[in-house]
Amino acid sequence: MSATILDGKKIGEEIRLAVAAEVQGLLSSGYRAPKLVAVLVGENPASEVYVRSKTKTAAALGVDSATLRLPSTISTADLLEEIRQLDADEGVDGILVQLPLPSGIDTDRVLEEVDVAKDVDGFHPVNVGRLALGQPCLTPCTPAGIIEILVRSGVQIAGARACVIGRSRTVGRPVAALLLNRHATVTVCHSKTHEISSVTREADILVAAMGRAGFVKGEMIRAGATVIDVGINEVRDGRELERFYEGEELERKRGVIEQTGRTLVGDVEWRSALCVAGKITPVPGGVGPLTIAMLMRNVVDAYRRRCRV
């Protein structure tokens, strides 16, 4: 048995094309383009890459975007004032505070200051609460992307037994809520879960989102289950790849390490999982491409709700 590979790149592209067509329709009808502002504090190289990718995608889809760059020395109070100005700007539809923020800044306080209607990351407590209650809201992008993968790949959610490994505010908890809202029976596992394999082996849908390379082994997966791998873990030693890959794929990944010094693996041990799962997302190319696509979806949705278009 060999699992069907779920193509996140293809699904992400479908969503991006739909968003681009919707934006073009707004412009053709005389409306302005939706606008996203990314708030980037400090000079974190990874954050720089993420923000550039988001603004590049926005431009490609016709979404207006800007980046507010602030020094790492900014105080929480001053950052809150910057957020308030964006909240008050009627020309701004989505506000994205790039995380992590520098140490010394009260991240929770900053996220709570973002206007709920402009919270395109879906991190504001009000949006979190609405999601938990099954009410309309702006949903965190990666969890929303996971649901899109499942739905567009024909995976039955209603009535399914779903297991989410990981309870983070950004992925684990919200994806559990989304699955529950679609009538799955959901179990959330974490570092304190006893005999975790006995739980994961019962799942029709298994979401791995704990940030530990290769944590989920093939023996932890129910035969024929759908496995969604959210993990993005760096590997710099080619010898570590042997438990993930074999043959041509192993050599290809080793070549990537030789060229770039690193490669990416997921939270699922690919080699053993591939022989058990019915469907599975790869890393990279699985969940990742959906995150930015769903961010753009959120920006347009926020614009429509705010402007009642």
BALOBA-1460 file (C-alpha; in Angstrom, 3 decimals):
// residues 309
<rec num="1" residu="m" x="0.000" y="0.000" z="0.000"/>
<rec num="2" residu="s" x="1.211" y="3.476" z="-0.827"/>
<rec num="3" residu="a" x="-0.659" y="6.587" z="0.258"/>
<rec num="4" residu="t" x="-2.118" y="9.159" z="-2.118"/>
<rec num="5" residu="i" x="-0.106" y="12.374" z="-1.901"/>
<rec num="6" residu="l" x="-2.295" y="15.440" z="-1.312"/>
<rec num="7" residu="d" x="-1.010" y="18.310" z="-3.456"/>
<rec num="8" residu="g" x="-1.115" y="21.470" z="-1.341"/>
<rec num="9" residu="k" x="0.511" y="23.509" z="-4.086"/>
<rec num="10" residu="k" x="-2.304" y="22.718" z="-6.504"/>
<rec num="11" residu="i" x="-5.034" y="23.436" z="-3.960"/>
<rec num="12" residu="g" x="-3.337" y="26.657" z="-2.879"/>
<rec num="13" residu="e" x="-3.130" y="27.785" z="-6.484"/>
<rec num="14" residu="e" x="-6.851" y="27.110" z="-6.971"/>
<rec num="15" residu="i" x="-7.639" y="29.331" z="-3.990"/>
<rec num="16" residu="r" x="-5.273" y="32.080" z="-5.159"/>
<rec num="17" residu="l" x="-6.843" y="32.094" z="-8.623"/>
<rec num="18" residu="a" x="-10.300" y="32.383" z="-7.072"/>
<rec num="19" residu="v" x="-9.176" y="35.286" z="-4.886"/>
<rec num="20" residu="a" x="-7.561" y="37.046" z="-7.869"/>
<rec num="21" residu="a" x="-10.758" y="36.681" z="-9.887"/>
<rec num="22" residu="e" x="-12.806" y="38.058" z="-6.998"/>
<rec num="23" residu="v" x="-10.509" y="41.078" z="-6.602"/>
<rec num="24" residu="q" x="-10.670" y="41.730" z="-10.339"/>
<rec num="25" residu="g" x="-14.453" y="41.606" z="-10.123"/>
<rec num="26" residu="l" x="-14.413" y="44.210" z="-7.346"/>
<rec num="27" residu="l" x="-12.155" y="46.499" z="-9.367"/>
<rec num="28" residu="s" x="-14.297" y="46.063" z="-12.486"/>
<rec num="29" residu="s" x="-17.334" y="47.112" z="-10.450"/>
<rec num="30" residu="g" x="-15.656" y="50.344" z="-9.376"/>
<rec num="31" residu="y" x="-14.554" y="49.277" z="-5.898"/>
<rec num="32" residu="r" x="-11.061" y="49.733" z="-4.517"/>
<rec num="33" residu="a" x="-8.737" y="46.796" z="-3.917"/>
<rec num="34" residu="p" x="-8.718" y="45.232" z="-0.440"/>
<rec num="35" residu="k" x="-5.673" y="46.316" z="1.571"/>
<rec num="36" residu="l" x="-3.405" y="44.364" z="3.906"/>
<rec num="37" residu="v" x="-0.840" y="45.950" z="6.227"/>
<rec num="38" residu="a" x="1.859" y="43.740" z="7.734"/>
<rec num="39" residu="v" x="3.464" y="45.010" z="10.938"/>
<rec num="40" residu="l" x="7.104" y="43.943" z="11.131"/>
<rec num="41" residu="v" x="8.953" y="44.706" z="14.363"/>
<rec num="42" residu="g" x="12.720" y="44.272" z="14.461"/>
<rec num="43" residu="e" x="14.947" y="42.464" z="11.983"/>
<rec num="44" residu="n" x="14.173" y="38.779" z="12.345"/>
<rec num="45" residu="p" x="15.431" y="37.194" z="9.059"/>
<rec num="46" residu="a" x="12.688" y="34.537" z="8.984"/>
<rec num="47" residu="s" x="10.014" y="37.156" z="9.580"/>
<rec num="48" residu="e" x="11.454" y="39.253" z="6.759"/>
<rec num="49" residu="v" x="11.117" y="36.280" z="4.399"/>
<rec num="50" residu="y" x="7.551" y="35.551" z="5.479"/>
<rec num="51" residu="v" x="6.423" y="39.156" z="5.092"/>
<rec num="52" residu="r" x="8.040" y="39.484" z="1.659"/>
<rec num="53" residu="s" x="6.269" y="36.315" z="0.543"/>
<rec num="54" residu="k" x="2.915" y="37.608" z="1.792"/>
<rec num="55" residu="t" x="3.249" y="41.002" z="0.123"/>
<rec num="56" residu="k" x="4.477" y="39.405" z="-3.103"/>
<rec num="57" residu="t" x="1.453" y="37.116" z="-3.170"/>
<rec num="58" residu="a" x="-0.855" y="40.034" z="-2.429"/>
<rec num="59" residu="a" x="0.536" y="41.985" z="-5.363"/>
<rec num="60" residu="a" x="0.112" y="38.996" z="-7.686"/>
<rec num="61" residu="l" x="-3.557" y="38.694" z="-6.711"/>
<rec num="62" residu="g" x="-4.363" y="42.389" z="-6.975"/>
<rec num="63" residu="v" x="-4.558" y="42.914" z="-3.208"/>
<rec num="64" residu="d" x="-3.045" y="46.207" z="-2.038"/>
<rec num="65" residu="s" x="-0.411" y="45.726" z="0.650"/>
<rec num="66" residu="a" x="2.086" y="47.639" z="2.732"/>
<rec num="67" residu="t" x="4.619" y="46.811" z="5.427"/>
<rec num="68" residu="l" x="4.921" y="48.924" z="8.562"/>
<rec num="69" residu="r" x="8.509" y="48.472" z="9.749"/>
<rec num="70" residu="l" x="9.229" y="49.320" z="13.361"/>
<rec num="71" residu="p" x="12.442" y="49.056" z="15.417"/>
<rec num="72" residu="s" x="12.994" y="46.212" z="17.869"/>
<rec num="73" residu="t" x="13.427" y="48.837" z="20.592"/>
<rec num="74" residu="i" x="9.813" y="50.016" z="20.321"/>
<rec num="75" residu="s" x="7.822" y="49.809" z="23.548"/>
<rec num="76" residu="t" x="4.563" y="47.918" z="23.886"/>
<rec num="77" residu="a" x="2.751" y="51.227" z="24.437"/>
<rec num="78" residu="d" x="4.144" y="52.753" z="21.238"/>
<rec num="79" residu="l" x="3.397" y="49.609" z="19.245"/>
<rec num="80" residu="l" x="-0.178" y="49.653" z="20.531"/>
<rec num="81" residu="e" x="-0.524" y="53.222" z="19.304"/>
<rec num="82" residu="e" x="0.676" y="52.184" z="15.836"/>
<rec num="83" residu="i" x="-1.948" y="49.421" z="15.818"/>
<rec num="84" residu="r" x="-4.668" y="51.867" z="16.871"/>
<rec num="85" residu="q" x="-3.827" y="54.092" z="13.911"/>
<rec num="86" residu="l" x="-4.215" y="51.137" z="11.557"/>
<rec num="87" residu="d" x="-7.490" y="50.219" z="13.261"/>
<rec num="88" residu="a" x="-8.788" y="53.726" z="12.606"/>
<rec num="89" residu="d" x="-7.669" y="53.808" z="8.963"/>
<rec num="90" residu="e" x="-10.741" y="53.025" z="6.841"/>
<rec num="91" residu="g" x="-8.500" y="52.224" z="3.894"/>
<rec num="92" residu="v" x="-6.948" y="49.260" z="5.732"/>
<rec num="93" residu="d" x="-8.921" y="46.012" z="5.696"/>
<rec num="94" residu="g" x="-6.472" y="43.530" z="7.185"/>
<rec num="95" residu="i" x="-3.784" y="43.886" z="9.851"/>
<rec num="96" residu="l" x="-1.156" y="41.192" z="10.272"/>
<rec num="97" residu="v" x="1.292" y="41.422" z="13.173"/>
<rec num="98" residu="q" x="4.228" y="39.225" z="12.203"/>
<rec num="99" residu="l" x="5.244" y="36.909" z="15.033"/>
<rec num="100" residu="p" x="7.363" y="36.396" z="16.999"/>
<rec num="101" residu="l" x="7.658" y="39.902" z="18.419"/>
<rec num="102" residu="p" x="10.907" y="40.923" z="20.152"/>
<rec num="103" residu="s" x="11.279" y="40.002" z="23.802"/>
<rec num="104" residu="g" x="9.907" y="42.654" z="26.116"/>
<rec num="105" residu="i" x="6.794" y="43.295" z="24.018"/>
<rec num="106" residu="d" x="3.493" y="42.023" z="25.392"/>
<rec num="107" residu="t" x="2.375" y="39.899" z="22.440"/>
<rec num="108" residu="d" x="-1.064" y="39.099" z="23.848"/>
<rec num="109" residu="r" x="-1.788" y="42.756" z="24.458"/>
<rec num="110" residu="v" x="-0.711" y="43.670" z="20.927"/>
<rec num="111" residu="l" x="-2.871" y="40.985" z="19.297"/>
<rec num="112" residu="e" x="-5.863" y="42.077" z="21.377"/>
<rec num="113" residu="e" x="-5.439" y="45.654" z="20.119"/>
<rec num="114" residu="v" x="-5.999" y="44.644" z="16.481"/>
<rec num="115" residu="d" x="-9.536" y="45.456" z="15.336"/>
<rec num="116" residu="v" x="-11.499" y="42.186" z="15.358"/>
<rec num="117" residu="a" x="-12.849" y="43.004" z="11.896"/>
<rec num="118" residu="k" x="-9.289" y="43.429" z="10.548"/>
<rec num="119" residu="d" x="-7.719" y="40.470" z="12.368"/>
<rec num="120" residu="v" x="-6.829" y="38.445" z="9.276"/>
<rec num="121" residu="d" x="-4.640" y="36.067" z="11.312"/>
<rec num="122" residu="g" x="-7.669" y="35.135" z="13.414"/>
<rec num="123" residu="f" x="-5.744" y="35.477" z="16.678"/>
<rec num="124" residu="h" x="-7.925" y="38.011" z="18.489"/>
<rec num="125" residu="p" x="-9.728" y="36.463" z="21.514"/>
<rec num="126" residu="v" x="-13.094" y="37.460" z="20.041"/>
<rec num="127" residu="n" x="-12.389" y="35.603" z="16.804"/>
<rec num="128" residu="v" x="-11.059" y="32.660" z="18.811"/>
<rec num="129" residu="g" x="-14.267" y="32.627" z="20.842"/>
<rec num="130" residu="r" x="-16.476" y="32.872" z="17.778"/>
<rec num="131" residu="l" x="-14.592" y="29.974" z="16.194"/>
<rec num="132" residu="a" x="-15.087" y="27.866" z="19.326"/>
<rec num="133" residu="l" x="-18.812" y="28.631" z="19.214"/>
<rec num="134" residu="g" x="-19.088" y="27.831" z="15.518"/>
<rec num="135" residu="q" x="-19.942" y="31.417" z="14.611"/>
<rec num="136" residu="p" x="-18.758" y="33.310" z="11.489"/>
<rec num="137" residu="c" x="-15.311" y="34.792" z="12.052"/>
<rec num="138" residu="l" x="-11.883" y="35.359" z="10.573"/>
<rec num="139" residu="t" x="-10.192" y="31.977" z="10.977"/>
<rec num="140" residu="p" x="-6.459" y="31.291" z="11.533"/>
<rec num="141" residu="c" x="-4.933" y="30.670" z="8.126"/>
<rec num="142" residu="t" x="-3.124" y="27.354" z="8.551"/>
<rec num="143" residu="p" x="-6.098" y="25.594" z="10.207"/>
<rec num="144" residu="a" x="-8.404" y="26.996" z="7.521"/>
<rec num="145" residu="g" x="-6.012" y="25.657" z="4.898"/>
<rec num="146" residu="i" x="-6.084" y="22.210" z="6.475"/>
<rec num="147" residu="i" x="-9.862" y="22.123" z="6.144"/>
<rec num="148" residu="e" x="-9.576" y="23.187" z="2.492"/>
<rec num="149" residu="i" x="-7.176" y="20.312" z="1.809"/>
<rec num="150" residu="l" x="-9.542" y="17.815" z="3.389"/>
<rec num="151" residu="v" x="-12.668" y="19.124" z="1.666"/>
<rec num="152" residu="r" x="-11.101" y="19.540" z="-1.775"/>
<rec num="153" residu="s" x="-9.493" y="16.094" z="-1.537"/>
<rec num="154" residu="g" x="-12.831" y="14.422" z="-0.855"/>
<rec num="155" residu="v" x="-12.056" y="13.441" z="2.742"/>
<rec num="156" residu="q" x="-15.217" y="12.845" z="4.776"/>
<rec num="157" residu="i" x="-15.093" y="14.991" z="7.927"/>
<rec num="158" residu="a" x="-18.614" y="14.627" z="9.322"/>
<rec num="159" residu="g" x="-18.736" y="11.536" z="11.508"/>
<rec num="160" residu="a" x="-14.993" y="10.904" z="11.214"/>
<rec num="161" residu="r" x="-12.746" y="10.308" z="14.206"/>
<rec num="162" residu="a" x="-10.124" y="13.042" z="14.134"/>
<rec num="163" residu="c" x="-7.005" y="13.307" z="16.257"/>
<rec num="164" residu="v" x="-4.965" y="16.502" z="16.509"/>
<rec num="165" residu="i" x="-1.489" y="16.192" z="17.997"/>
<rec num="166" residu="g" x="-0.555" y="19.594" z="19.374"/>
<rec num="167" residu="r" x="-2.543" y="22.246" z="21.228"/>
<rec num="168" residu="s" x="-0.983" y="25.511" z="20.045"/>
<rec num="169" residu="r" x="-3.134" y="28.612" z="19.712"/>
<rec num="170" residu="t" x="-2.105" y="29.007" z="16.085"/>
<rec num="171" residu="v" x="-2.812" y="25.487" z="14.767"/>
<rec num="172" residu="g" x="-3.786" y="22.724" z="17.196"/>
<rec num="173" residu="r" x="-6.661" y="24.333" z="19.069"/>
<rec num="174" residu="p" x="-8.266" y="26.129" z="16.092"/>
<rec num="175" residu="v" x="-8.056" y="23.135" z="13.740"/>
<rec num="176" residu="a" x="-9.685" y="21.003" z="16.450"/>
<rec num="177" residu="a" x="-12.501" y="23.563" z="16.647"/>
<rec num="178" residu="l" x="-12.908" y="23.618" z="12.867"/>
<rec num="179" residu="l" x="-13.102" y="19.820" z="12.709"/>
<rec num="180" residu="l" x="-15.620" y="19.779" z="15.535"/>
<rec num="181" residu="n" x="-17.690" y="22.440" z="13.774"/>
<rec num="182" residu="r" x="-17.812" y="20.102" z="10.773"/>
<rec num="183" residu="h" x="-19.142" y="17.290" z="12.963"/>
<rec num="184" residu="a" x="-16.003" y="15.219" z="13.442"/>
<rec num="185" residu="t" x="-15.384" y="13.497" z="16.770"/>
<rec num="186" residu="v" x="-12.181" y="15.210" z="17.876"/>
<rec num="187" residu="t" x="-9.427" y="14.229" z="20.307"/>
<rec num="188" residu="v" x="-6.537" y="16.598" z="21.051"/>
<rec num="189" residu="c" x="-3.285" y="14.950" z="22.139"/>
<rec num="190" residu="h" x="-0.230" y="16.685" z="23.602"/>
<rec num="191" residu="s" x="2.963" y="16.106" z="25.578"/>
<rec num="192" residu="k" x="1.026" y="14.900" z="28.638"/>
<rec num="193" residu="t" x="-1.153" y="12.402" z="26.773"/>
<rec num="194" residu="h" x="-0.685" y="8.834" z="28.053"/>
<rec num="195" residu="e" x="-0.258" y="6.029" z="25.497"/>
<rec num="196" residu="i" x="-0.626" y="8.462" z="22.615"/>
<rec num="197" residu="s" x="-0.275" y="5.734" z="19.973"/>
<rec num="198" residu="s" x="-3.435" y="4.038" z="21.181"/>
<rec num="199" residu="v" x="-5.280" y="7.296" z="20.529"/>
<rec num="200" residu="t" x="-3.752" y="8.143" z="17.159"/>
<rec num="201" residu="r" x="-4.401" y="4.639" z="15.796"/>
<rec num="202" residu="e" x="-8.145" y="5.222" z="16.224"/>
<rec num="203" residu="a" x="-8.178" y="8.314" z="13.991"/>
<rec num="204" residu="d" x="-9.610" y="8.497" z="10.485"/>
<rec num="205" residu="i" x="-8.012" y="11.957" z="10.211"/>
<rec num="206" residu="l" x="-4.687" y="12.562" z="11.950"/>
<rec num="207" residu="v" x="-3.284" y="16.109" z="12.138"/>
<rec num="208" residu="a" x="0.339" y="16.291" z="13.297"/>
<rec num="209" residu="a" x="1.169" y="19.771" z="14.592"/>
<rec num="210" residu="m" x="3.591" y="19.468" z="17.490"/>
<rec num="211" residu="g" x="6.823" y="20.686" z="15.877"/>
<rec num="212" residu="r" x="8.888" y="17.522" z="16.463"/>
<rec num="213" residu="a" x="10.579" y="15.989" z="13.440"/>
<rec num="214" residu="g" x="9.322" y="12.501" z="12.665"/>
<rec num="215" residu="f" x="7.344" y="12.150" z="15.881"/>
<rec num="216" residu="v" x="4.508" y="10.269" z="14.183"/>
<rec num="217" residu="k" x="5.670" y="6.818" z="13.062"/>
<rec num="218" residu="g" x="3.821" y="4.476" z="10.754"/>
<rec num="219" residu="e" x="2.740" y="2.256" z="13.658"/>
<rec num="220" residu="m" x="0.888" y="5.249" z="15.152"/>
<rec num="221" residu="i" x="-1.362" y="5.566" z="12.086"/>
<rec num="222" residu="r" x="-4.577" y="3.700" z="11.385"/>
<rec num="223" residu="a" x="-4.452" y="1.862" z="8.051"/>
<rec num="224" residu="g" x="-6.055" y="4.036" z="5.385"/>
<rec num="225" residu="a" x="-6.207" y="7.171" z="7.532"/>
<rec num="226" residu="t" x="-5.719" y="10.668" z="6.138"/>
<rec num="227" residu="v" x="-2.588" y="12.267" z="7.614"/>
<rec num="228" residu="i" x="-2.083" y="16.034" z="7.587"/>
<rec num="229" residu="d" x="1.508" y="16.963" z="8.440"/>
<rec num="230" residu="v" x="1.790" y="20.560" z="9.656"/>
<rec num="231" residu="g" x="5.395" y="20.277" z="10.844"/>
<rec num="232" residu="i" x="8.234" y="22.284" z="9.314"/>
<rec num="233" residu="n" x="11.501" y="21.104" z="10.861"/>
<rec num="234" residu="e" x="15.030" y="21.788" z="9.658"/>
<rec num="235" residu="v" x="17.475" y="18.919" z="9.151"/>
<rec num="236" residu="r" x="21.135" y="19.692" z="8.516"/>
<rec num="237" residu="d" x="22.648" y="16.206" z="8.796"/>
<rec num="238" residu="g" x="21.982" y="13.927" z="5.833"/>
<rec num="239" residu="r" x="22.214" y="10.858" z="8.069"/>
<rec num="240" residu="e" x="19.070" y="11.947" z="9.914"/>
<rec num="241" residu="l" x="17.115" y="11.632" z="6.679"/>
<rec num="242" residu="e" x="17.442" y="7.842" z="6.516"/>
<rec num="243" residu="r" x="14.423" y="7.294" z="8.761"/>
<rec num="244" residu="f" x="12.323" y="9.597" z="6.570"/>
<rec num="245" residu="y" x="13.235" y="8.629" z="3.017"/>
<rec num="246" residu="e" x="14.843" y="5.989" z="0.862"/>
<rec num="247" residu="g" x="16.079" y="5.589" z="-2.682"/>
<rec num="248" residu="e" x="15.958" y="8.552" z="-5.056"/>
<rec num="249" residu="e" x="14.079" y="10.788" z="-2.626"/>
<rec num="250" residu="l" x="16.730" y="10.226" z="0.053"/>
<rec num="251" residu="e" x="19.499" y="11.164" z="-2.371"/>
<rec num="252" residu="r" x="17.566" y="14.186" z="-3.584"/>
<rec num="253" residu="k" x="17.098" y="15.454" z="-0.036"/>
<rec num="254" residu="r" x="20.774" y="14.872" z="0.740"/>
<rec num="255" residu="g" x="21.612" y="16.897" z="-2.338"/>
<rec num="256" residu="v" x="19.482" y="19.754" z="-1.035"/>
<rec num="257" residu="i" x="21.483" y="19.716" z="2.215"/>
<rec num="258" residu="e" x="24.752" y="19.765" z="0.271"/>
<rec num="259" residu="q" x="23.581" y="22.772" z="-1.747"/>
<rec num="260" residu="t" x="21.788" y="24.818" z="0.910"/>
<rec num="261" residu="g" x="22.962" y="23.392" z="4.220"/>
<rec num="262" residu="r" x="19.496" y="22.252" z="5.257"/>
<rec num="263" residu="t" x="16.276" y="20.617" z="4.180"/>
<rec num="264" residu="l" x="12.790" y="20.383" z="5.663"/>
<rec num="265" residu="v" x="10.961" y="17.415" z="7.132"/>
<rec num="266" residu="g" x="7.594" y="17.167" z="8.821"/>
<rec num="267" residu="d" x="6.290" y="15.886" z="12.134"/>
<rec num="268" residu="v" x="5.474" y="12.593" z="10.391"/>
<rec num="269" residu="e" x="8.102" y="9.992" z="9.584"/>
<rec num="270" residu="w" x="7.408" y="9.958" z="5.862"/>
<rec num="271" residu="r" x="8.936" y="6.602" z="4.976"/>
<rec num="272" residu="s" x="6.918" y="4.507" z="7.429"/>
<rec num="273" residu="a" x="3.743" y="6.616" z="7.168"/>
<rec num="274" residu="l" x="3.579" y="6.300" z="3.393"/>
<rec num="275" residu="c" x="3.031" y="2.545" z="3.693"/>
<rec num="276" residu="v" x="0.098" y="2.852" z="6.091"/>
<rec num="277" residu="a" x="-1.835" y="6.069" z="5.408"/>
<rec num="278" residu="g" x="-4.531" y="6.322" z="2.769"/>
<rec num="279" residu="k" x="-3.808" y="9.976" z="2.031"/>
<rec num="280" residu="i" x="-0.974" y="12.174" z="3.271"/>
<rec num="281" residu="t" x="0.421" y="15.692" z="2.831"/>
<rec num="282" residu="p" x="4.123" y="16.098" z="2.016"/>
<rec num="283" residu="v" x="6.601" y="18.524" z="3.583"/>
<rec num="284" residu="p" x="7.188" y="20.839" z="1.865"/>
<rec num="285" residu="g" x="4.313" y="21.223" z="-0.580"/>
<rec num="286" residu="g" x="1.449" y="20.202" z="1.651"/>
<rec num="287" residu="v" x="-0.074" y="22.539" z="4.212"/>
<rec num="288" residu="g" x="2.425" y="25.369" z="3.704"/>
<rec num="289" residu="p" x="1.120" y="26.712" z="0.373"/>
<rec num="290" residu="l" x="-2.375" y="26.981" z="1.855"/>
<rec num="291" residu="t" x="-1.407" y="29.363" z="4.651"/>
<rec num="292" residu="i" x="-0.745" y="32.439" z="2.519"/>
<rec num="293" residu="a" x="-3.608" y="31.563" z="0.168"/>
<rec num="294" residu="m" x="-6.012" y="31.555" z="3.115"/>
<rec num="295" residu="l" x="-4.529" y="34.816" z="4.384"/>
<rec num="296" residu="m" x="-5.466" y="36.458" z="1.077"/>
<rec num="297" residu="r" x="-8.912" y="34.867" z="1.347"/>
<rec num="298" residu="n" x="-9.267" y="36.427" z="4.806"/>
<rec num="299" residu="v" x="-8.225" y="39.880" z="3.560"/>
<rec num="300" residu="v" x="-10.916" y="39.850" z="0.879"/>
<rec num="301" residu="d" x="-13.500" y="38.501" z="3.328"/>
<rec num="302" residu="a" x="-12.586" y="41.203" z="5.858"/>
<rec num="303" residu="y" x="-12.967" y="43.854" z="3.155"/>
<rec num="304" residu="r" x="-16.401" y="42.546" z="2.121"/>
<rec num="305" residu="r" x="-17.674" y="42.429" z="5.709"/>
<rec num="306" residu="r" x="-16.355" y="45.863" z="6.612"/>
<rec num="307" residu="c" x="-17.517" y="47.579" z="3.443"/>
<rec num="308" residu="r" x="-20.633" y="45.438" z="3.002"/>
<rec num="309" residu="v" x="-19.743" y="44.695" z="-0.592"/>
